[in-house]
Amino acid sequence: MPYPDLLVAPMREDLVKLGFQELRSAEEVENTLAGRDDPTLVVVNSVCGCAAGNMRPGVALSLRHSTVPPVLTTVFAGQDLEATEKAREYFTGYPPSSPSIALLKGGDLVWMMERHQIEGRGPEQIAQDLAAAYDEHVGG
């Protein structure tokens, strides 16, 4: 059963106000991610307290880096169920994890940060890992 809209609205807003496009259906995910050449960040947002509570500010900090993906997207685990399931089809080789962050290029996964890499880490550490991924896969 999905989380109530009222509960997740502020968590959604954290990313939307940064310019993230919410993908709320499997069709939106497919239309946005399939074969897209531009590097695309996909944030699997979640209600999960500490991990998601540090992930969202970490993502925000990472967008201050000199190189960032041109396409920013998000799905919400536990609410947009079909969209999240469809997005996870792109995360080949990784089990479902929320929150998590993926970087796609040409529709293929090139970098992934799973929940266990987010938990117990502060926003600055998460942002540093993201910035390194942006440098490797987006810039240059």
Secondary structure, 3 states (H helix, E strand, C coil): CCCCHHHHHHHHHHHHCCCCEECCCHHHHHHHHCCCCCCEEEEEECCCHHHHHHHHHHHHHHCCCCCCCCEEEEEECCCCHHHHHHHHCCCCCCCCCCCEEEEEECCEEEEEECHHHHCCCCHHHHHHHHHHHHHHHCCC
